[in-house]
């Protein structure tokens, strides 16, 4: 091979051939997350473990099965998880992230960052959430899961037709003022999924038969045409777990209860579901008890205790879990009709939980209380939900404050064991309602200033 040009190396000036200079400054400045789509068959696992490791931040992918679902999707050992089904998870508790994965069914969409790149980004205080948002691009909206209930005037009020020249694609249009339009379906929407079946795997005839057989209601996953193209360009699946779900019935409620003088004030019973399977039911609720104030309804199913599924536990084990919760317990409940509804759709109801801890009328009234004069005792109990903790400063107060971006409120992100915070009864995860008499609607920076200006004694009004 004959060289057409020669290059000289000057040790004082370095390499003078620009073609030989490797510049990775762009990749260092702009770390690129990867999309990995995992789809497992029945009886198959995703083939990886999600871990937290001492001295490192992040949710880390480990122990990837050779030739398994995870490896085939492009996941690599050491990758750090940024998003699960388009939900940013880097700032979530590890237990909550694993729970999201467990209830997502057979299909997952991950956004990950190489482990070394992640560590460098963390050390440089990069905004990883912003990085995830940038990777999605602009001009798209999430899909919508719409539950349509037939009415006497218009029936289901929708029309479905195939798109010309695009095999497996269907347009769905609502009748003006009909049930579909009221459920959130818009003109020109693309049909992604219907009653648990993927539309692209069905013929138009099969979809029409499915709609006719749905005598009372039908549930569809739809998306506008522009957003559908965006998902296709980004090579992301359109999943029910990514959807807005305002019209879905029987959504589980996650309720937070404080222990009262007579306990939580609820009775747990055992009932029967289909195929002879037992379910845990909520029985009598004591009047004026934490359970009643928290929104517990008699006859509802108990799905979780403190975020842990109760499916595989017997009655005595569930009762024990609640008793072991101490001063605070979180219960996830759902009307019994929801079981059949979600089973028919092939979805876990836990995908669509509503956290109602901040919307209970009783709790809103409690939050209007102002702190009483500071007393010498370290922990004054006001009621089961809101408490006054008085901290005496040593080197510091022994706790860290945090907040969730674009959401109101400040919470205790970390409480040092044996420190003033822990000694006063302060608990990790509690929201801060008042600092030195100042209310919760301040920014994180303002709350920190209030703490620092509090002197040697700091009264905090906190709520679960």
C-alpha positions in Angstrom: 0.0 0.0 0.0 1.4 3.4 -1.0 1.0 6.4 1.2 -0.2 9.5 -0.6 0.9 11.8 2.2 3.5 11.7 4.9 3.2 13.2 8.4 6.0 14.3 10.7 6.0 14.0 14.5 7.5 16.9 16.5 7.9 15.9 20.1 7.6 19.6 21.2 4.2 20.0 19.3 2.8 16.5 19.6 0.9 14.6 16.9 0.4 16.8 13.9 -2.0 14.5 12.0 -5.6 15.6 12.9 -6.9 12.3 11.7 -5.0 10.5 14.4 -6.2 12.6 17.3 -9.0 10.9 19.3 -11.3 13.4 20.9 -13.8 12.0 23.4 -14.6 15.3 24.9 -18.1 15.3 23.5 -19.0 11.8 24.9 -17.5 12.9 28.3 -19.6 16.1 28.3 -22.7 14.4 27.0 -23.0 10.9 28.5 -25.5 8.9 26.4 -28.0 6.7 28.1 -29.2 3.5 26.3 -32.7 2.1 25.8 -33.0 -1.6 26.6 -36.3 -3.3 25.9 -36.9 -6.6 27.8 -39.7 -9.0 26.9 -40.0 -12.3 28.6 -42.2 -15.3 27.8 -44.4 -17.1 30.4 -42.3 -18.9 32.9 -39.2 -17.0 31.9 -37.3 -14.5 34.1 -35.7 -11.3 33.0 -32.3 -12.8 33.8 -30.6 -10.1 35.9 -30.3 -8.8 39.5 -30.7 -5.2 40.6 -28.4 -4.2 43.5 -27.2 -1.4 45.6 -23.5 -1.5 46.5 -21.7 0.0 49.5 -19.9 3.2 48.7 -21.7 3.7 45.4 -24.9 5.5 44.3 -27.4 4.1 41.9 -29.4 0.9 41.1 -26.8 -1.4 39.5 -27.4 -4.2 37.1 -25.6 -7.4 38.1 -25.5 -11.2 37.4 -26.8 -11.1 33.9 -27.8 -14.6 32.7 -25.9 -15.7 29.6 -28.2 -15.6 26.5 -31.1 -14.5 28.8 -33.7 -11.8 28.2 -31.5 -9.0 29.8 -28.4 -9.9 27.8 -30.4 -10.1 24.5 -31.8 -6.6 25.3 -28.3 -5.1 25.5 -28.0 -4.8 29.2 -24.5 -5.0 30.5 -23.0 -5.9 33.9 -22.5 -2.7 35.9 -25.1 -0.6 34.0 -27.0 1.9 36.3 -30.7 2.2 35.9 -32.1 5.7 35.2 -35.7 4.9 34.1 -38.2 2.1 34.3 -41.0 2.4 31.7 -40.2 6.1 31.4 -40.4 6.8 35.1 -37.2 8.3 36.6 -36.0 6.0 39.4 -32.5 7.1 40.2 -33.8 9.1 43.2 -36.2 6.4 44.4 -35.7 3.9 47.3 -34.3 0.6 46.0 -37.2 -1.3 47.4 -39.7 0.8 45.4 -37.7 0.4 42.1 -37.6 -3.5 42.5 -41.4 -3.3 43.2 -42.0 -1.4 40.0 -40.1 -4.0 38.0 -41.9 -6.9 39.7 -45.4 -5.5 39.0 -44.7 -4.5 35.3 -45.6 -7.8 33.9 -43.8 -9.4 30.9 -42.5 -6.2 29.2 -40.0 -3.6 30.5 -38.4 -0.5 29.0 -35.1 0.5 30.7 -33.0 3.6 30.3 -29.5 2.8 31.6 -26.1 4.5 31.8 -22.8 2.7 31.7 -21.5 2.3 35.2 -18.2 4.2 34.8 -20.0 7.0 32.9 -22.7 7.1 35.7 -20.0 7.4 38.5 -18.3 10.2 36.6 -21.6 12.0 36.1 -22.4 11.7 39.8 -18.9 13.0 40.8 -19.5 16.0 38.6 -23.0 16.6 40.1 -24.7 16.2 36.7 -28.5 16.4 36.6 -29.3 12.8 35.6 -33.0 13.5 35.4 -32.4 16.2 32.9 -30.2 13.8 31.0 -33.0 11.2 30.9 -35.5 13.9 29.7 -33.2 15.0 26.9 -32.8 11.4 25.7 -36.5 11.3 25.1 -36.5 14.2 22.7 -39.4 16.7 22.2 -42.9 16.7 20.6 -44.4 13.6 22.2 -47.0 12.8 24.8 -47.5 9.5 26.8 -50.1 7.0 25.8 -53.5 7.0 27.5 -55.3 4.0 29.0 -59.0 4.6 28.6 -61.8 2.6 30.1 -65.0 3.1 28.0 -68.4 2.2 29.6 -71.3 1.7 27.1 -74.2 4.2 27.5 -77.7 3.9 26.1 -77.5 6.8 23.7 -74.2 6.1 21.8 -73.1 2.6 22.9 -69.3 2.6 23.3 -69.1 5.6 21.0 -66.0 4.7 18.9 -65.0 3.7 15.4 -61.9 1.6 14.6 -60.5 1.3 11.1 -57.2 0.0 9.6 -54.7 2.6 8.3 -54.1 2.2 4.6 -50.7 0.9 3.6 -49.7 0.3 7.3 -50.2 -3.3 8.3 -51.2 -3.9 11.9 -52.0 -0.2 12.5 -55.4 1.1 13.4 -57.0 4.5 13.9 -59.7 4.9 16.6 -62.1 7.9 16.6 -64.7 8.8 19.2 -68.3 9.8 18.5 -68.8 13.4 19.6 -70.3 13.4 23.1 -70.0 9.6 23.3 -68.6 7.3 26.0 -65.2 6.9 24.3 -64.7 10.7 24.1 -65.6 11.1 27.8 -63.1 8.3 28.6 -60.3 10.3 27.0 -60.1 9.0 23.4 -59.4 11.7 20.8 -60.0 11.9 17.1 -57.2 10.4 15.1 -55.7 8.4 18.0 -53.8 5.2 17.2 -55.0 2.0 18.8 -52.1 0.2 20.6 -53.8 -2.3 22.8 -57.4 -3.5 23.5 -58.6 -5.5 26.5 -55.1 -6.8 27.1 -54.4 -7.8 23.4 -51.8 -6.0 21.3 -53.6 -4.4 18.3 -50.8 -5.0 15.8 -51.1 -8.7 16.4 -54.9 -8.7 15.5 -56.8 -8.3 12.3 -59.5 -5.7 11.9 -62.1 -8.4 11.9 -60.8 -9.8 15.2 -60.9 -6.3 16.8 -64.4 -5.7 15.6 -65.6 -9.0 17.1 -63.8 -8.1 20.4 -65.7 -4.8 20.6 -69.0 -6.5 19.9 -68.5 -9.1 22.6 -67.7 -6.3 25.1 -71.3 -5.8 26.0 -70.7 -3.2 28.8 -67.2 -1.9 28.6 -63.9 -2.0 26.8 -60.4 -0.8 27.8 -58.0 0.6 25.2 -54.5 2.0 25.1 -54.3 4.8 22.6 -51.7 7.4 21.5 -51.7 10.4 19.1 -50.1 9.9 15.7 -47.2 12.3 16.3 -46.2 10.7 19.6 -46.5 7.2 18.1 -43.8 8.2 15.5 -41.6 9.6 18.3 -41.8 6.3 20.2 -40.9 4.4 17.0 -37.9 6.7 16.2 -36.6 6.2 19.8 -37.2 2.4 19.5 -39.4 2.4 22.6 -42.4 0.2 23.1 -45.8 1.8 24.0 -46.8 0.1 27.2 -49.8 0.4 29.6 -47.4 1.0 32.5 -46.3 4.3 30.7 -49.8 5.6 30.3 -52.0 8.3 31.8 -54.8 6.4 33.6 -57.3 9.0 34.7 -60.3 7.0 33.5 -59.4 3.6 34.9 -61.7 2.3 37.7 -60.8 0.4 40.9 -57.4 2.0 41.3 -55.7 0.8 44.5 -55.2 3.4 47.3 -52.0 3.5 49.3 -53.0 4.7 52.8 -50.7 5.8 55.6 -51.9 5.2 59.2 -50.4 6.2 62.5 -50.8 4.0 65.5 -53.5 5.3 67.9 -54.1 4.6 71.6 -56.3 1.7 70.7 -54.2 0.5 67.7 -55.0 1.2 64.1 -58.8 0.5 64.5 -59.4 -2.1 61.8 -60.3 -5.8 61.6 -58.6 -8.1 59.1 -60.6 -11.1 57.7 -60.0 -13.7 55.1 -62.2 -14.2 52.0 -62.3 -16.4 48.9 -61.5 -15.5 45.3 -61.7 -17.5 42.1 -60.2 -21.0 42.0 -60.5 -21.3 45.7 -57.7 -18.8 46.4 -57.8 -16.8 49.6 -57.7 -13.1 49.7 -57.2 -10.7 52.7 -60.2 -8.4 53.3 -60.7 -5.4 55.6 -63.6 -5.9 58.0 -65.0 -3.5 60.6 -63.4 -0.1 61.0 -63.6 1.6 64.4 -65.3 5.0 64.4 -62.8 7.8 64.9 -59.8 5.4 64.6 -56.7 6.1 62.5 -58.1 3.6 60.0 -61.3 5.6 59.5 -59.5 8.9 59.4 -57.0 7.4 56.9 -59.8 6.4 54.5 -60.0 2.6 55.1 -63.2 1.1 53.7 -64.9 -2.0 55.0 -65.0 -4.8 52.4 -61.9 -3.8 50.4 -59.1 -6.1 49.6 -55.7 -5.7 51.2 -53.0 -6.0 48.6 -49.8 -4.7 50.3 -48.4 -3.9 53.8 -45.6 -1.4 53.7 -45.1 -2.0 50.0 -44.8 -5.8 50.3 -47.3 -8.0 48.5 -49.6 -10.1 50.8 -50.5 -12.7 48.1 -48.3 -15.5 49.4 -48.9 -14.9 53.1 -51.6 -16.5 55.3 -53.9 -14.6 57.7 -51.6 -14.8 60.7 -48.6 -13.7 58.8 -50.4 -10.6 57.5 -51.6 -9.7 61.0 -48.0 -10.1 62.2 -46.7 -7.8 59.4 -49.1 -5.0 60.5 -48.3 -5.4 64.2 -44.5 -5.3 63.4 -45.0 -1.9 61.7 -44.9 0.0 65.0 -46.0 3.6 64.9 -46.7 3.8 61.2 -48.1 1.4 58.6 -48.8 1.8 54.9 -51.7 -0.3 53.5 -52.6 -0.7 49.8 -56.3 -1.5 49.3 -58.6 -2.0 46.4 -62.4 -2.7 45.9 -63.0 -6.5 45.3 -64.4 -5.8 41.9 -61.0 -4.6 40.8 -59.6 -8.2 40.9 -61.7 -9.4 38.0 -61.1 -6.2 36.1 -57.3 -6.3 36.2 -57.2 -10.1 35.7 -59.1 -9.6 32.4 -56.6 -7.0 31.3 -53.6 -9.1 32.3 -52.2 -6.2 34.3 -51.2 -5.8 38.0 -53.4 -3.3 39.8 -50.3 -2.2 41.7 -49.2 -0.4 38.5 -51.8 2.2 39.1 -51.7 2.9 42.8 -53.0 6.3 44.1 -51.1 7.6 47.1 -53.8 9.4 49.1 -51.8 10.2 52.2 -51.7 13.9 51.4 -55.3 14.3 50.3 -57.3 13.0 53.3 -59.6 15.8 54.6 -58.7 14.7 58.2 -55.0 15.1 57.5 -55.4 18.4 55.8 -57.1 19.7 58.9 -54.3 18.4 61.0 -51.7 20.2 58.9 -53.4 23.5 59.6 -52.3 23.1 63.3 -49.5 25.3 64.4 -46.8 24.1 66.8 -47.6 24.7 70.5 -45.0 26.5 72.6 -41.7 24.5 72.8 -41.6 22.3 75.9 -38.7 20.7 77.6 -39.6 17.2 76.5 -38.1 15.9 73.2 -41.2 14.3 71.6 -44.7 15.7 72.0 -47.4 13.6 70.4 -50.2 15.8 68.9 -52.1 13.0 67.1 -51.4 9.8 65.2 -50.3 11.7 62.0 -48.4 14.8 63.1 -45.8 15.2 65.8 -43.6 17.9 67.3 -39.9 16.8 67.6 -37.5 19.2 69.5 -33.9 18.6 68.6 -31.0 19.8 70.8 -27.9 20.6 68.7 -24.6 18.8 69.3 -22.1 19.1 66.4 -25.2 19.2 64.1 -28.9 18.2 64.4 -28.2 14.7 62.9 -30.5 14.7 59.9 -30.5 15.6 56.2 -33.3 17.3 54.3 -34.4 16.5 50.7 -37.1 17.2 48.2 -38.6 15.7 45.0 -38.1 18.0 42.0 -41.3 19.6 40.7 -43.2 18.4 43.8 -44.1 20.5 46.9 -42.7 19.7 50.4 -39.5 18.9 52.2 -38.7 15.5 53.9 -36.1 13.9 56.1 -33.9 12.1 53.6 -31.5 10.7 56.3 -31.6 10.5 60.1 -28.3 9.7 61.9 -28.7 6.9 64.4 -27.9 8.1 67.9 -27.9 11.7 66.8 -30.2 14.5 68.0 -32.7 13.8 65.2 -33.0 10.1 66.0 -33.1 10.7 69.7 -36.0 13.1 69.3 -38.1 10.5 67.4 -37.5 12.0 64.0 -38.0 9.3 61.3 -36.5 9.0 57.8 -39.0 9.9 55.1 -41.2 12.1 57.2 -42.4 15.4 55.6 -41.5 18.6 57.4 -44.7 20.7 58.0 -43.1 23.5 60.1 -39.6 24.6 61.1 -39.5 27.2 63.9 -43.2 28.0 63.1 -42.6 28.5 59.4 -44.9 26.5 57.2 -44.1 23.8 54.7 -44.6 25.7 51.4 -41.0 27.1 51.5 -38.3 25.9 49.1 -35.7 23.4 50.3 -33.1 26.2 50.5 -35.5 28.3 52.7 -36.1 25.4 55.0 -32.4 24.8 55.4 -31.9 28.4 56.2 -34.6 28.1 58.9 -32.9 25.1 60.4 -29.5 26.9 60.4 -31.0 30.0 62.0 -32.8 28.0 64.8 -29.9 28.2 67.3 -29.2 25.3 69.7 -32.9 24.1 69.9 -34.9 23.2 66.8 -38.7 22.5 66.9 -39.8 20.5 63.9 -43.5 19.6 63.1 -43.4 16.5 61.0 -45.9 14.2 59.3 -45.7 10.8 57.7 
